[in-house]
């Protein structure tokens, strides 16, 4: 899938909550409230917890840069404290995508 398509779907499925894309490791990180890792029990997706380092891109880095291949905001943070709802992330993990996406090409 194209990066813009993935970003649009993530924004829709996660209620506009912020998501970082690390193209080097081909990972997406949905930012959730602190303490989520203590109760996370979805083996299909890791939840980073206390003591974990996650590099956060500059606020203006919202597009993939072919030269640097650095992390960027796939779904930019709207405002401080606005995070992805854990229930939305869990539903996305369970579904393996957004409900209804199987009909889209």
C-alpha positions as CSV (number, residue, x, y, z in Angstrom):
1,X,0.0,0.0,0.0
2,X,1.1,3.6,-0.6
3,X,2.2,5.5,2.5
4,X,-0.5,8.1,2.2
5,X,-3.2,5.4,2.0
6,X,-1.8,3.7,5.2
7,X,-1.6,7.1,7.0
8,X,-5.2,8.0,6.0
9,X,-6.5,4.6,7.2
10,X,-4.6,4.8,10.5
11,X,-6.0,8.3,11.1
12,X,-9.5,7.1,10.4
13,X,-9.2,3.9,12.5
14,X,-7.4,5.5,15.4
15,X,-9.6,8.7,15.7
16,X,-6.8,10.9,14.5
17,X,-4.5,9.9,17.3
18,X,-0.7,10.3,16.6
19,X,1.2,7.6,14.8
20,X,5.0,7.5,14.0
21,X,6.3,5.6,11.1
22,X,9.8,4.2,11.1
23,X,10.5,3.2,7.5
24,X,13.9,1.8,8.4
25,X,12.4,-0.9,10.6
26,X,9.0,-0.9,8.7
27,X,7.1,-0.2,12.0
28,X,4.3,2.0,13.0
29,X,3.9,3.3,16.6
30,X,0.5,4.4,17.8
31,X,1.0,6.7,20.8
32,X,-1.2,5.6,23.7
33,X,-1.6,6.8,27.3
34,X,1.2,6.0,29.8
35,X,0.8,2.8,31.6
36,X,-0.9,0.9,28.7
37,X,1.9,-1.6,28.5
38,X,1.1,-2.9,32.0
39,X,-2.3,-4.3,30.8
40,X,-1.5,-4.9,27.1
41,X,-2.0,-8.6,26.2
42,X,-2.1,-8.7,22.4
43,X,0.7,-10.9,21.2
44,X,0.2,-9.7,17.6
45,X,1.5,-6.2,18.5
46,X,4.1,-5.1,21.0
47,X,3.3,-2.3,23.4
48,X,6.4,-0.4,24.4
49,X,6.6,0.4,28.1
50,X,8.6,1.9,30.8
51,X,12.3,2.0,30.1
52,X,11.9,1.9,26.4
53,X,13.4,4.5,24.1
54,X,11.4,5.7,21.1
55,X,12.8,8.4,18.9
56,X,10.2,11.0,18.2
57,X,10.4,12.9,14.9
58,X,10.4,16.7,14.8
59,X,6.9,18.1,14.7
60,X,7.2,19.3,11.1
61,X,8.4,15.9,9.8
62,X,5.2,14.6,8.3
63,X,6.4,13.2,5.0
64,X,8.7,10.3,4.1
65,X,12.1,11.6,3.0
66,X,13.8,9.2,0.5
67,X,17.2,10.6,1.3
68,X,17.2,10.3,5.1
69,X,14.6,7.5,5.5
70,X,14.1,9.0,9.0
71,X,11.0,8.4,11.1
72,X,8.1,10.8,10.5
73,X,4.6,11.4,11.7
74,X,2.3,9.2,9.6
75,X,-0.5,10.8,11.6
76,X,0.7,14.1,13.1
77,X,-0.1,15.0,16.7
78,X,-3.0,17.4,16.8
79,X,-2.3,18.8,20.2
80,X,-0.3,17.7,23.3
81,X,-2.1,15.0,25.2
82,X,-4.2,13.8,22.3
83,X,-3.3,10.1,22.0
84,X,-4.8,7.0,20.4
85,X,-7.5,5.3,22.4
86,X,-6.3,1.9,23.5
87,X,-9.6,0.3,22.5
88,X,-9.1,1.7,18.9
89,X,-5.6,0.3,18.7
90,X,-6.7,-3.1,20.1
91,X,-9.6,-3.2,17.5
92,X,-7.1,-2.5,14.7
93,X,-4.8,-5.2,15.9
94,X,-7.7,-7.7,16.2
95,X,-9.1,-6.9,12.8
96,X,-5.7,-6.7,11.1
97,X,-7.0,-3.5,9.6
98,X,-10.0,-1.2,9.7
99,X,-13.5,-2.7,9.5
100,X,-14.7,-2.4,5.9
101,X,-11.2,-2.1,4.4
102,X,-11.4,-5.5,2.7
103,X,-13.8,-3.9,0.3
104,X,-11.4,-1.2,-0.7
105,X,-8.6,-1.6,-3.3
